[in-house]
Amino acid sequence: MKAKIAFFGTPEFAVPALKALQAEGYDICLAITQPDKPVGRKQDLTPSPVKVAAKKLGLKVAEGLTAGELKDCSAEAGIVVAYGEIIPSGILNLFPKGCLNIHPSLLPKYRGPSPIQSAIFKGDEKIGVSIIRLDKKLDHGPVVAVVEEEIRGMNCQQLTEKLAESGARLLIDTLPDYLAGKIKPEDQDDSRATFTKLLKREDGRIDWQKPAEEVMRQIRAYFPWPGSFTEFKGKQVKILKASLGEEIEGEIGKFQNKNGRLVVRCGQESVVIEELQPEGRKPMSATEFINGYL
């Protein structure tokens, strides 16, 4: 049996790392995740993806940070993947080898809660995964390993899935040498640090006065949440999938039927909408929207 590990994680992004650790024979003595939360219109209490995966793997699960259970666990190291809150020093100090954190950015760039969305929105060509040794500051600890990935026009959902797998592979490749003391973590250059914000629903509102290329980056960056939306006849419409169009005439921000294509003029050029979701309706194609609404 390999080293004893305590795993901290909550969303789907953390699941590949959890599964990879068990598949490699690490002794995951405890999986710590956020408590069940109300989801959907009915606000049904729903377990986190990590809790569901951990139960299927036969692992012991704790909801919330419990120092007592972690002390009993006697883990050599902690692995943290999008747990959902800063882990206090008192918890970090329980592990002789510290806690490693998988963060989906090329640190020190894009510290904070929305690194993938920020990289897409700003038009970066590359992103990556950094593994750091956690300290008491947000995404600040020394870097243990890094892998780069190209964005290649992916939206946030696609890129998140790709980076989750990349992070899991990097962790498995890195962990043996780290635990053996063969890797010396390198301090981040704080002067180059940039910080991301916690996204809100209103961040998804589209400003059609902006260039079409920027609107396109927003649509990709904010899919599936908070989503990118506009108004049509007094109701919100989510734009789910679109492509860059040429310069057209007409009112900026207005839906137009251009030879069977659903097009919106922007401050520069236009956006061709391919899939969208009117308020209270299911997602539909641009053709279905033109036939039903225009």
C-alpha positions as CSV (number, residue, x, y, z in Angstrom):
1,M,0.0,0.0,0.0
2,K,1.3,3.5,-0.9
3,A,1.1,6.6,1.3
4,K,-1.9,7.4,3.3
5,I,-3.8,10.4,1.9
6,A,-6.6,12.7,2.9
7,F,-8.5,14.1,0.0
8,F,-10.3,17.5,-0.1
9,G,-12.6,18.3,-3.0
10,T,-16.2,19.1,-4.0
11,P,-17.1,19.6,-7.7
12,E,-16.8,17.3,-10.7
13,F,-13.4,18.8,-11.5
14,A,-12.0,17.0,-8.4
15,V,-13.3,13.5,-9.2
16,P,-10.6,12.4,-11.8
17,A,-7.9,13.1,-9.2
18,L,-9.7,11.1,-6.5
19,K,-10.2,8.2,-8.8
20,A,-6.6,8.3,-10.0
21,L,-5.2,8.3,-6.5
22,Q,-7.2,5.2,-5.6
23,A,-6.4,3.4,-8.9
24,E,-2.7,4.0,-8.1
25,G,-3.0,2.3,-4.8
26,Y,-2.9,5.3,-2.4
27,D,-4.6,4.7,0.9
28,I,-7.3,7.4,0.9
29,C,-8.3,7.4,4.6
30,L,-10.8,10.2,4.3
31,A,-12.6,12.2,1.6
32,I,-13.6,15.7,2.9
33,T,-16.2,17.6,0.9
34,Q,-18.7,20.4,1.2
35,P,-22.1,19.5,2.8
36,D,-25.1,18.6,0.7
37,K,-26.7,21.7,-0.9
38,P,-30.2,22.5,-2.2
39,V,-30.3,22.3,-6.0
40,G,-32.9,23.1,-8.7
41,R,-36.3,24.5,-8.5
42,K,-37.4,22.1,-5.8
43,Q,-34.2,22.8,-3.8
44,D,-33.6,19.1,-3.2
45,L,-30.6,18.4,-1.0
46,T,-27.9,17.1,-3.4
47,P,-24.5,15.5,-2.5
48,S,-21.4,16.9,-4.1
49,P,-19.8,15.0,-7.1
50,V,-16.9,14.1,-4.8
51,K,-19.2,12.6,-2.2
52,V,-21.0,10.5,-4.8
53,A,-17.7,9.3,-6.3
54,A,-16.1,8.6,-2.9
55,K,-19.1,6.5,-1.7
56,K,-18.9,4.5,-4.9
57,L,-15.2,3.9,-4.3
58,G,-16.0,2.7,-0.7
59,L,-14.2,5.6,0.9
60,K,-15.0,7.2,4.3
61,V,-16.6,10.7,3.7
62,A,-16.6,13.8,6.0
63,E,-18.7,16.8,5.2
64,G,-16.8,19.9,6.3
65,L,-13.4,20.3,7.9
66,T,-13.2,18.1,11.0
67,A,-9.8,18.2,12.7
68,G,-10.7,15.3,15.0
69,E,-11.3,12.9,12.1
70,L,-8.3,14.1,10.3
71,K,-6.0,13.5,13.3
72,D,-7.4,10.0,13.6
73,C,-6.7,9.5,9.9
74,S,-2.9,10.1,10.4
75,A,-2.5,10.9,6.7
76,E,1.0,11.6,5.4
77,A,-0.3,14.3,3.0
78,G,-3.4,16.1,2.0
79,I,-4.6,16.5,-1.6
80,V,-6.9,19.5,-2.3
81,V,-8.8,19.9,-5.5
82,A,-11.4,22.7,-5.7
83,Y,-12.6,22.1,-2.1
84,G,-14.5,25.3,-1.9
85,E,-13.0,27.2,0.9
86,I,-9.5,28.1,2.3
87,I,-8.2,25.4,4.5
88,P,-6.9,26.9,7.8
89,S,-3.3,26.4,9.0
90,G,-4.4,24.2,11.9
91,I,-5.6,21.6,9.3
92,L,-2.6,22.1,7.0
93,N,-0.2,21.5,9.9
94,L,-1.7,18.0,10.5
95,F,0.1,16.5,7.5
96,P,3.9,15.8,7.8
97,K,4.2,16.3,4.0
98,G,1.8,19.2,3.8
99,C,-1.2,19.6,1.4
100,L,-0.9,19.7,-2.3
101,N,-3.4,21.7,-4.3
102,I,-4.4,21.2,-8.0
103,H,-5.2,24.7,-9.5
104,P,-6.3,25.1,-13.1
105,S,-4.0,28.0,-14.1
106,L,-0.3,28.8,-14.8
107,L,0.3,30.3,-11.4
108,P,0.9,33.0,-10.3
109,K,-1.4,34.0,-13.1
110,Y,-5.1,33.7,-12.3
111,R,-5.2,33.0,-8.6
112,G,-8.7,32.8,-7.2
113,P,-12.1,31.2,-8.0
114,S,-12.5,31.7,-11.8
115,P,-9.1,31.0,-13.6
116,I,-10.5,29.0,-16.5
117,Q,-13.2,31.5,-17.3
118,S,-10.7,34.3,-17.0
119,A,-8.2,32.7,-19.4
120,I,-10.9,32.2,-22.1
121,F,-12.4,35.6,-21.6
122,K,-9.1,37.4,-22.0
123,G,-8.3,35.5,-25.1
124,D,-5.3,33.5,-23.8
125,E,-4.0,30.8,-26.2
126,K,-2.6,28.6,-23.3
127,I,-3.7,27.6,-19.9
128,G,-2.5,24.9,-17.6
129,V,-2.5,23.1,-14.3
130,S,-0.3,24.0,-11.3
131,I,0.3,21.8,-8.3
132,I,1.3,23.9,-5.3
133,R,2.0,23.2,-1.7
134,L,-0.7,25.1,0.2
135,D,0.0,27.8,2.7
136,K,-2.4,30.2,4.5
137,K,-2.7,32.6,1.5
138,L,-5.0,32.0,-1.5
139,D,-3.2,30.1,-4.3
140,H,0.1,31.4,-3.0
141,G,2.2,28.4,-2.0
142,P,5.3,27.2,-3.8
143,V,4.9,25.4,-7.1
144,V,5.6,21.7,-7.2
145,A,4.7,20.9,-10.8
146,V,3.1,22.5,-13.9
147,V,1.6,21.3,-17.2
148,E,0.5,23.5,-20.1
149,E,-2.5,23.0,-22.3
150,E,-3.8,24.9,-25.4
151,I,-7.2,26.4,-25.2
152,R,-8.0,25.8,-28.9
153,G,-11.4,27.5,-28.9
154,M,-12.9,25.3,-26.2
155,N,-15.6,26.6,-23.9
156,C,-15.3,26.5,-20.1
157,Q,-17.1,23.2,-19.7
158,Q,-14.9,21.5,-22.3
159,L,-11.7,23.0,-20.9
160,T,-12.6,22.2,-17.3
161,E,-13.0,18.5,-18.2
162,K,-9.7,18.5,-20.1
163,L,-7.8,20.2,-17.2
164,A,-9.4,17.9,-14.6
165,E,-7.8,14.9,-16.5
166,S,-4.5,16.7,-17.0
167,G,-4.3,17.6,-13.3
168,A,-5.0,14.0,-12.3
169,R,-2.2,12.7,-14.5
170,L,0.2,15.4,-13.3
171,L,-0.6,14.5,-9.7
172,I,0.1,10.8,-10.2
173,D,3.3,11.6,-12.0
174,T,4.5,14.1,-9.4
175,L,3.3,12.6,-6.1
176,P,5.9,9.8,-5.7
177,D,8.9,12.1,-6.1
178,Y,7.3,14.8,-3.9
179,L,6.6,12.3,-1.1
180,A,10.2,11.0,-1.4
181,G,11.6,14.5,-1.0
182,K,13.0,14.6,-4.5
183,I,11.2,17.8,-5.6
184,K,11.9,21.2,-4.2
185,P,8.9,23.4,-4.6
186,E,9.7,26.8,-6.1
187,D,8.2,30.1,-4.7
188,Q,5.8,32.0,-6.9
189,D,6.8,35.4,-8.2
190,D,4.2,37.5,-6.3
191,S,4.9,40.6,-8.5
192,R,3.4,38.7,-11.5
193,A,0.3,37.5,-9.6
194,T,-3.2,38.3,-11.1
195,F,-6.5,37.6,-9.3
196,T,-9.9,36.4,-10.6
197,K,-13.3,37.2,-9.1
198,L,-16.2,35.1,-8.0
199,L,-18.6,35.3,-10.9
200,K,-22.2,36.5,-10.4
201,R,-25.3,35.8,-12.6
202,E,-25.2,39.4,-13.9
203,D,-21.7,38.9,-15.3
204,G,-23.3,36.9,-18.1
205,R,-25.2,39.9,-19.5
206,I,-24.0,40.5,-23.1
207,D,-22.9,44.0,-24.1
208,W,-23.5,44.0,-27.9
209,Q,-21.6,47.3,-28.2
210,K,-18.4,45.3,-27.7
211,P,-16.5,43.7,-30.6
212,A,-18.0,40.4,-31.7
213,E,-14.7,38.6,-30.9
214,E,-15.0,39.7,-27.2
215,V,-18.7,38.6,-27.1
216,M,-17.7,35.3,-28.5
217,R,-15.0,34.8,-25.8
218,Q,-17.6,35.6,-23.2
219,I,-20.1,33.1,-24.5
220,R,-17.3,30.4,-24.4
221,A,-16.0,31.5,-21.0
222,Y,-19.3,31.6,-19.2
223,F,-20.7,28.3,-20.5
224,P,-22.5,26.7,-18.7
225,W,-22.4,29.2,-15.7
226,P,-23.3,32.0,-15.3
227,G,-24.2,31.7,-19.0
228,S,-24.4,34.5,-21.5
229,F,-27.7,36.2,-22.0
230,T,-29.6,39.0,-23.6
231,E,-33.2,40.3,-23.8
232,F,-35.7,39.6,-26.6
233,K,-39.2,41.0,-26.3
234,G,-38.8,41.6,-22.6
235,K,-37.5,38.1,-21.7
236,Q,-34.0,36.7,-21.2
237,V,-32.5,34.5,-23.8
238,K,-29.3,32.5,-23.2
239,I,-26.8,32.2,-26.0
240,L,-25.4,28.7,-25.8
241,K,-23.4,28.3,-28.9
242,A,-22.3,30.8,-31.6
243,S,-19.6,31.7,-34.1
244,L,-17.9,34.9,-35.4
245,G,-19.7,36.6,-38.3
246,E,-18.9,39.4,-40.8
247,E,-19.8,43.0,-40.6
248,I,-23.5,43.6,-41.2
249,E,-26.0,46.5,-41.3
250,G,-28.8,47.0,-38.8
251,E,-29.3,47.8,-35.2
252,I,-26.7,46.7,-32.7
253,G,-27.9,43.9,-30.4
254,K,-31.0,43.0,-32.5
255,F,-31.7,39.5,-33.7
256,Q,-31.8,39.3,-37.5
257,N,-32.7,36.6,-39.9
258,K,-30.0,36.7,-42.6
259,N,-30.8,34.0,-45.2
260,G,-31.8,31.5,-42.5
261,R,-28.9,32.4,-40.1
262,L,-29.6,34.1,-36.8
263,V,-27.2,37.0,-36.6
264,V,-26.6,39.9,-34.1
265,R,-24.6,43.0,-35.0
266,C,-22.0,43.9,-32.5
267,G,-19.8,47.0,-32.0
268,Q,-17.5,45.4,-34.6
269,E,-18.6,42.6,-36.9
270,S,-21.4,40.2,-35.8
271,V,-22.1,37.0,-33.9
272,V,-23.9,34.1,-35.6
273,I,-26.0,32.3,-33.1
274,E,-26.3,28.5,-33.5
275,E,-28.0,27.4,-30.3
276,L,-30.0,29.4,-27.7
277,Q,-32.5,29.0,-24.9
278,P,-35.4,31.4,-24.4
279,E,-36.5,32.0,-20.8
280,G,-38.7,29.1,-19.6
281,R,-38.0,27.0,-22.7
282,K,-35.6,24.2,-23.6
283,P,-32.5,24.8,-25.7
284,M,-33.2,25.1,-29.4
285,S,-31.4,25.6,-32.7
286,A,-31.2,29.0,-34.4
287,T,-33.5,27.6,-37.1
288,E,-36.2,26.7,-34.5
289,F,-35.9,30.1,-33.0
290,I,-36.3,31.9,-36.3
291,N,-39.4,29.8,-37.2
292,G,-41.0,30.3,-33.8
293,Y,-40.0,33.8,-32.8
294,L,-39.0,35.9,-35.8
